[in-house]
């Protein structure tokens, strides 16, 4: 029935090839203007389900405490006296002023030695001076600055490095999910501070907002490089296989139109380009051209078999042979990508939905536009000697020899599968935004330097609330005015500061004790919480008066009921961060719970932790959906569960092998690499479907060995497909985004394994069991 439907459709198409091509062109022309509406979205929160409790709580904490994502400007000097020289300190002042003058920043959201206050006032006033007011123009003032920085305590590791060779400026980036605004802000900051760099001063600009900007640039640069590379390699494979310039041009034109159509639709709908969908051009180029390889291969075989046949007749006969496999393979591939729609991660859903749309577009072209274009060409433009004999025939002979040794061949497949299964348990999950950059990139190296000099660039916010305490009143103190509570928070901060993953921290206790010490004239023993609640309240007020109300609000809210401890981490991976969070919860239960205290987590690290379960769920659901989809499709079409199991086994084993390799080699599983599994299941099944369909045809034609016949008939096209797909996905190796590069390697390796398992393992099993004849 499917074959008849494809035949009728092909007849109508070939009767009116001009109209077919015109309708295709109209669809693409309507979609094309959407390209100008496309936007980039590289922020980390877009990779996390927006209804996730961690995301919702993070947003609430940021709004309540008026917190912004930090950008860090680090000024390093090689002067012998470190930062305690006038040229370096002048640069800190100048950079702070220039940054504060930027739109949407302002002095309030700039924190440096030039903006933060110390315990020295202007004569005759109660207004406190900043650390760099006045600038230390002589050694006496410079020595006072050294003493004041040491006395403050809380600026070490944040505004000043421990070795005093670097000073930092923290900038609160305005809340804006748009990549363009992040990139614009980053460029403005760079333009403001870079002129201050010289031979003695090195300036770095890092932080999560900068990572979003740079990641977006890498995506754009990747597209400019990878898409032409992908087209070149696919054209090379097509040329080697068919030696027809016309065939290559038509196939490449189809893929180009597919890209315009899909991304145009995304633009019209308002779906941005995420880190995941940035790989779609390469994916669609590789997958889209594989169908054309089969159509072109069989068209040329028909021309070679019948010297009198026209291009139109040869195209029609090619569809008779490959029409059903094309529909089946496109269906299983689309189902594999549609499995991503079940993901709770929006960018992954977008990849699944729009890649499936592109696959559907390519299938329609393969059954209509490509044959129509071929039919309009004179025979001489397609009738070229194929170039597979020299390269592919020896490979097929070796594969055929393996079929005659089934015990050894199938035993080797089983052994490799067992070794791979043990490696699966070793797989680790990647969740750090820094891992999205090459270790040789400028951003990675600058971030590493900042991590060496300061407490760390990753922030985990520990929110401490007291919902179980009575509301503050005449007889009940607000929690953060109660000396007992503050001292307990101090114990909690000390415990966290000892954890090996914590570079340093700032919290209510560390701030309040610093204020107390400075307010009480730096007397020994006063870096503590006063025992008298009245004096504690005065320290709270001095905090606001001395450092500013906005700085106090970033640590303790107006009512004194809630506070935030900021943990600085030099590195943030899933396992270590999970260990830290469990440790914090255990310490909170021991220290804070008896006083009615509870903790919860926010910040970029906490949100990143919430992404891991989503990645795992995406992986599991996509694997199950892709497997069941391919199995169900093959079972329904062929009316046999055994056949369904047979055709999905090579791709399933290939996925197992690559998972094992990931575990043994320590390749992490992340948002991008987690997608390889469904891609391979969807695309890898295509090889088995083409091979099995041809073996059935050989049985129907009465061939004595239909499996060997199928190997000769489809082997060249499958190997060409494999080579094309491996090259197509392999170009991702040139990506500046390591996760995308790993995705390319994993998919290429898995598809090669799937092809070999089909032509060797599956074919050996079928030969041994005479399965194809049943």
N, C-alpha and C positions, 0 to 999 in steps of 0.2 A: 504493500500500500504506500509506504513512504517512497519507495523507488518510483512508483507511478506518479505520485504527486510531484516529485522532483523533475521527472521527465516532462510532465505537462508544463510546469513552470519554465523549464529550459526551452521548450518549443516556443512558448509565447515570447520569451526574451530574445531568442535568436531570430524570430520573425520581425521584431522591431528593435534592433540594437540601438538605433539613434535615440528613440524615446527612452529607452532604459538608461542610457548614459545621461540624457538631459534631466531626467527625474533625480538621479543621484546628484548631479551638479546643483540642482535647485535646493535639495535638502542641505547640502554643505554650505551653499551661499546664505541660506537663512540662519544657519548656526554661527557662521564666521564672525559676525559683529560682536558676539558674546566674548570673543577673545580679549577685547579691550576693557571688559568689565572684570577680568580675573584679578584676584588679589592673592597675596601670600599670607599664610598664617603659620608662624614657626614658634609661637609661644608654647611653653611646656604644658600649660593648663589645657590646651586644646587636645592633648593626648590623653586626658583623663576624663572619664564620664562626668559631665557637669552636674549631675544629680548625686554624685558621690558625697557622702557625709563629710569626708575630709576636705573636699573642695568647697562645700558650702560653709563649713566652719572656718576654713582659712579666709574666705572672703569676709565673714563676719568679724573675725579678729582684726584683720587689716583695717576695716572701716572703723571699728570701735576704738582702736588705738592709733588710728591715723598713720598706719605704716605703709611704706612704699617699697617696691623692689629696689634693692641697692645697686648702684653702679660705683665701682671703686676706681679712683685715680691714684696710682702709686707713683711717688716721686722718689727715685733712688739717687744717691750720690756716692761718688768714690772719694770724696774729700776725707782727709785723715780724721777730722773732727766729727764726721758723720753729718747729720742734719744741722748741727749747731754751728752754722756759718751763715753769714748774712745773705749771700746769693741764693742759697737753697731756701731759706725762710721767706725771702722776697718772692720766690716762685710759688710757694704755698699760698701766700697772700694773693698774689696776682691771679693764680689759677682759680682760687676760691671766688674771687670777685667776678671773674669772667664767666664762670659757670653759673653763679647766682643771678647773673644778668640775663640768662637764657629764658625764653618763654616757658611757662609752666614749671619753672624750677623755683627761683627766688631763694633768698638767704635762709629761709626756714628749713629748706630741704637740702641744705649743704652743711656738712659737718666736717670740720677740720680744726687745726690749731688756730686758724684765723677766725673761726666763728664761735668756738666753744669757750665758755667763760671759766676763769679761775677765781680764787678767793682774794683778789686784789681789786680795790675799787678806785674810781676816779676821786681825786682829792675833794673833800667837802660834799660827797654824794654817797648814795648806797647803790650806785650802779657799778656792776662788776665789769672788769676788763676781760678781754679775750687773752689767750695765751700769747698772741703775737701783737699785742697792743700795750706798750709801744714795741716796735721792732727792736730787737737787741743789737744796738749799733756799737756796743762796746762789750768788753769781756765781763764786766760786772753784771750787766743786764742779761748776758748770755748765761751766766752762772745761775742767776735767779730763775731763768726759764728752765734750766736743767732741774733745779730743785722743785719747781712747781709741777713739772711733768711727773716726776717721781712721786711727789706728794699726792697728786690726783689719783694715781694708780689705774683708774679705769680707762685711761687713754692708751695705755701700753698694750700692744697687740691689735689695737683698732686704728688709732690715729698716728701712732708712732711704733715702729718695729722694735723688737726687744733689743736688738743691737744698736739701735738709734741711728741706723744708716738709711732709713727710709721713712717718709711721712705720707699719710694717706688722706684722701678726701673722699668722703662718702656722700653720694648724691641719691636722693630719692626720686626714682623715675615715676612720672605720672602714670596712672592706671590707664592703659590703652592697649587693647589686644592687637591693634593693627601693626603689621610688620613695617609699613612705610614710616609710621610715626616713630617707632623704635629706632629704625635705621637713621632717620633724620636727626633724632636726638643724639645718637652715637656720633654721627658725623659732626654735629655742632660742638660736642664736647671735645672731640679730637682736634677740631680746628682751633678751639680755644686754648688747648694745653700744649699741642705739639710745638708751637713756636718757642715755648719755654725750655725745650730740651736742647742740650748741647753736649759737648764731649764729656762733661763731668756729671751730667744729669740725664738719667733715663726715665721715661714716663710711660707707664702702662695704664690701659683702660680696660677693665674687665667687669664681670658680673653677669647675672642671668639675662637682663635686658640686652646686654652686648652680645651674649651668645645667640639670642633670637635674631638680632640684626645680622650677625656674621653667618649664621646658618642659612638665612634667606639668601644672602649673597652667594654662598656656596651652591645653593640649589639653582640659582639663575646661571651661574657660571658652569655648573654641571650640564644644564640643559643645552647651553650653547656648544659644549664640547661633545657630550655623550650622544645627542640625537644625530648629528652628522656622522659620528663614528659608527653608530648603530646602522644607519642607512648604508654607509660604505661597506661594512662587513657583510651585511645581508645581500647587498648587490653583488659583492664578490662571490658569495656562495651560489647565488642564482646563476651568475655568469659561468662559473665552473660547471654547474649542473646542466645548464641548457644551452649555453653559447648563443643566446639570442638577445640582442640589445633591446628589441621591441618588448620581449617578454619581461626583461628586467625593469624597463621603464614603466610598463603597465602595472606591474606588481608594486613597485615603489610608489607610484601615484596613488594606488588604492590606500596604502598605509598612511601617506601624507594626508589624504582626504579624511581618513578615519581620525587622525589626530585633531584636525581642524574641527570636525564635527563634535567629537567628544568634549574637547576643552571649550568649544563655543557653547555647548549646552550647559556646561558647568558655570560659565560666565553669566549666561542668561538667568540661571536659577539662583546665582549668588553663592555658589560653593567655592571656597578659596582653595588654593593649591597648598596642601599640607606636605610635611616631610614624606609621608607615605605616597601620596598621589604624584609627587615629583618624579617617581620612578615609572609612572604610567607610560610616558612616551617610549621608553626603552621596552617595556613589557609589551605594549601594543605593536611595536615594530617587529619584535621577535615572533610573537604569536600570530600576528596578522599575516606575515609572509609565509608561514609554514603551510597554510592551506593552499597558497598559490603555487608552492613548490609541487604539491601533488597534482593540481590541475594542469600546470604547465608540463610536468613530467609525463602524464598520461596523454595529453594532447600531442606531444611530440612522438610518443610511442605509436599513437594512432596514425599519424602522418607517415612514420617510417614503415608501418605495416601495410599501408595502402597508398601507393604512389599517386593514385588518381583522386584521393580524398581532398576536399577543400578544407580551409581553416574552420569554416562553420561546421562541417561534418565531423572533423576531428574533435572540436570542442564539445560537440553534443555527445560523442562516444566517451570522451573523458568524464563527463558528468555521469554517464551511465555507470562508470566504474567507481568513481570516488564520491558521487553525490551523497549516498547514504553514510559512508564513513565521515564525510565532512560535517554532516548534520549531527551525527552522534558525538564526534570529537568536540565540536563547538558547544554542544549541549553540556557535555561533562565538564569542559573547561569553564563555561559560564557558571555552572552550578558550583564549581570549586570556588570561584571568586565571589559568587553570591553568598557563600557560606560566611563571608566576612560581615554581611549585613546583620548577622546575629550578635556582632561584637558591641560592647558598650562603649567602645572608643570611636568617636565620630570620624576621625581621619581614616581609620581602617574601614569603616562602613562605606565611606566615599570611594575608597580604592575598589572595594568589591563591586559596588553598584556601577561605577562608571567604566571600569574595565570590562564588566559584563556587557555594558552598552556597546563598547568598542568591539568586542568579540561578535556580538550580534550584527553590527554594521559590516564587519569583515566577512561574515558568513553570507549575508545578503549579496555582497559584492562578488564573492566567490561563485555563487550560484547564478548571478545575473550579469553584473557589469563586466567581470573578467571574461567570461565566454563571449559576451557581446563585443567587447573590444577585440578579442582574438578573431571573431568572425569577420570583422571589418578589414582585417589585414590580409594581404596576399600570402599565399602559402610559404613563399620563400623567406618571409620574415620570421617564421616560427620553425620551419623545417631545417633544424640544424643538428649535426651529430652531437649526441650527448657526451659529456666528458667524464662519465663515472667509471668507465672500464679500467682505466689505468690506476685509479686510486681506490675505488670501492670494491671491485671484483676480488682482489686478494683478501680483503677483510671478510667478505661474504664466504669465501672458500674456507677460511679458518673457522668461522662460525659454524658452517655446515659440518666440518670435521668434529666439532665439539658435540654435535647432536648424536654422533655415533658412539660417544662415550658417556652415556647418561648418568652412570653411577658417580663418576669423577666430577662431572659438571654440576649435577644437582647437589652432591656432597659439598663441593666448594661453596656454592651459594648458601647452603645451610650453615656452614662453618663461619663464613663472614657475617651472616645475620646474627649468630649467637655472640660473636665478639662485639658487634655493634650494640646489641641489646644491653651489654654490661656498661657501655659508655654512656648510655642515656641518663643513668642516675647521676652522672658527674656534671651535667649541664648547669651552668649558672645563669642568673638573670642580670641584665644590664639596666641601670635606671638613672645614671648620672648624665646631666646635660653636657658635662665636660667630655664624656666619652663619645659625643657626637662629632668631635674634632680630631683630626690627625695630630699625633704627638709632635709632628714637625711644623704644625701651623703656628702662626704668630700668636693667635689667641690662646692656644694651649700653653705655649711657652710663657706668655705673660701671666696667665692664671697660675701657673706653677710657681713663678717668682713671687706673686702676691701671697700664695699659700705659704711659701717659705718665710716671708717677712712678717706676715700678720697671723692672726688666729685662724683664718680660713675664709674662703669665699662662699661656702655653702652655709645656709642658716636653717636651723631647726628651732622653731618657736615653741616653747613650753608654756602653755596658758595655765595659770593657777587661779582657780576660783574657789569661793567658799559658799556654795549654795545651801549647805546644811547648817550654817550658823544663823542665829537670830539676826534680824535686820538691825542695823546700827541705830541707836537711840541715846537717850540720856544715860542709861546704865550699861549700854552695850557699845563697845568700840567697833568702828569699821575695821575689818581684818588687817588692812595695811597700816593702821594706826595702833595696832595692838603689839606691844613689844614681844610678847610670847610668840605670836604668829610670825613676825618678821625674823626672829631668831630661828624659828623652825625653817623658814624659807632659806635662811643662811646655811643651815645644816644641809638642806636639800641641794643648794647651789654648790657647796663644797664637795658633796658626794658626786654630783654630775661632773664637776671639774676634774675629778680623778679618773674618769673613764678614759680609756686609751684612745677613743675616737674623737674626743673633744679637744679642740685646739685652745679654747678659752670660752668665757661666757660673760654676759652682762645681765643682771637681773635686779629686782627690787632691793634685795639686801645689799648687793655690792654698790649700788648707786646711793642708797640711804646712808650706809656707813661712810662712804667717801664724803658725802655732804656733811655729815656729823663731824667728821675729823677736820675738814677744812673750816667749817663754821666755828668750831671750838678752838680755833687757833693752832691746829695741828699738835695739840698736846698728846703726849704718849697715853695710850689706853683709850683714846676717844674714837678710834675707828671701830665703832660698835653702835648698837641700838640702845638709846637711853632707856633706863628701866622705868622712868616716869612717863606715862602716856601723854601727859601735857607736853613734855619736851620732845617726844616722838612726833607729836603734831607740829611742833615748831620746825623740826627737821624737814618734815613733809612740805611745809610752807617755804622753807629756805631752798629746798630742791626746786620748787617752781620759780622762786625769786632769783636764785643764782643761775640755774641752767636754762631757765625759760619754761613756760607752761607747756609748750609743744614737746619739749624733750621729756618732761615729767610724764606727759600723757602717753608717750611711747612705751613707758615702763609700767606705770600705775594709772588706772583710770580716775576720773574726777571724784567718784564716790568712795574710792579706796576699797572697792570690793574685788577687783580683778587686777591681775598683773601678768607680765610676760617676762620669761627668762629666755634670752637669745643665746643659743648654743652655736658657736662657730666651728665648722668642721672643715678640715683640709681636704678630705675626700669623703664621698658619700656613695657607698654601694648598698645594695639591698640587705645583705646579711648583717653587715656591721651596724647599719642604721637600725635594723629591726632589733638587734641585740641591745643597742643603746636605748631604744624606746621601751623595751621590756625592763631594762635596768631602772630607767626613770620611773616607770610605773611601780616597780617594787619599792623604790625609795620613797615615793610619794605615799604609798600605802603605809609604810613604816613611820614616816616623819610627819606628813601633813594630814592624813586621814583622821588621826585622833583629835585634830583641831577643826575638823569639818572641811578640810581642803581636798580638792580634786584637780587632776591635771588632764589636759588634752593637748594635741599637737597641731601646729599650723606651720606655714612657711613652705618654701620651695621643696625642701627635703621631705616634709610630711606629705605634700601633694604627690611627689614622685613615688613615695612608698605606696600610695593608693593606686598607682598605675600598674604595679606588679600583678596583683590579683586579676586586673582587667586583661593584662597580656596573657596570663595563664588561661583564663576563661576563653579568650579569643582563640588561643592555640588549640585547646581541647575541642571547642565547638566547631571550629573550621575543619579540623581533621575529621571529626565524626560526620559533619555535614557533607564534606567533599567525598569521603569514602562511601557513605550511604547513597549520595546522589549518583556517583558513578556506578555503584553496584546496582542500584535500582534501575537506572537507565539501561544498562546492558542486560539485566535480567528481563525487563519488560520487552525489549526489542527482540532478544533471542529466545525468550520463553524458557530460560533455564537459569536457575540460581548458580549452578556449577559453572556455567559460562561466565556469569557475572563475576564470580569469585576469581576465575582464571584471568580475566582481562584487567582487574584492579590489582592483582598481586604484584606484578613487576614494579608499578609505581609505589605501592605501599612498602615493599621491601627497600626500594631506593630511598624513601623517606627515613626508614629505620636506619639504614646505613649512614646517612648524612647526620642524623641525630647522634648516632654513635661517634662519628668523627668529631662533631662539635664537643661532645663530652670529653673525649680523649685528648683533643688538642686545646681545650679551654676556650673555645669560641663561644662568647656569651649569647644568650637569647634576649633580644630586645624587641621594640615595636616593629622595626623593619624586618629583622631576621625571623621574627615569629611568623611572618607571612609566607615564608618559602614553602612550608609544608603543603598548604592548600594549592599553591601555584603548581607544585610538582605533581600533586595528585590529579589536578585537573588537566595539565598538559601532558604528563607522562602516560596517562591512560590512552591518549590519542594513538601512541605507537602500537599498543596492544590491539586497539580497535581496528586500525588499518590492517594489521597483520592477520587478525582473526577473520575479518571480513574477506580478505583475499584468499585465505585457506578454505573458507566455505565456497568461494567461487571455484577454486580448484577442484573441490569435491564434486560440485555440481557439473563441472566440465568433464568429470571422469578421470582426472589425473591420478596416476598410481601413487604419487607422494605429494599430496597437496601442501604439506608443510614446507618442503623444499621448494615447491612451485611458488608458494607465498613469499619465501625468503628471496627468491630471484626477482619476483614481481614488485614487492614493496620494500625490500631491503635497501636499494639505492635511495629511494625517496625518504625512508625513515632515517638512514644515516645522514642524508643531506639535511633533513629536518633537524636532527640532533646537532650537527655541526653548526647549522644556522642559529639554532636556539642558544647553544653554548656560547657562540660568538656574540649573539645579540645581548644576552644577559651578562656575558663576560666583560662587555665594555663598562659595566658599572664599577669594575676595578679601578677605572680612572677617576671615579668620584672622589671629591674632597671630603665627603661624609663617610667615615669608616663603616657605619652600619649599612649604608647602601652598597658599599664595596663588598662587604661580607655577604649581603643578600645575593649579589651577582655571582659570587663564587659558589655559594651554597646551591642556588638554583641550577647553575651550569653543571656542577658536579652531580647533582641528583638527577638531572635529565639525561646525562651521559650514562649514569648507572641504570636508569629506567630503560633506556634504549638497549643496552647490553643485556639486561635481564629479560627484555622482550624477545630479542633476536637469538639469544642463547638459552636462557633459563626456561622461558615460556615455550619456545619452539622445541626444546629438548623434551619437556614434559608432554607436549602434544604429540611428538613423534613416538615417544615411548608408550603413551596411552592410546594412540590413534584417536585422539580427542576430536580433531577437526572433521573426521569422517562421520561423526555421530550427529 
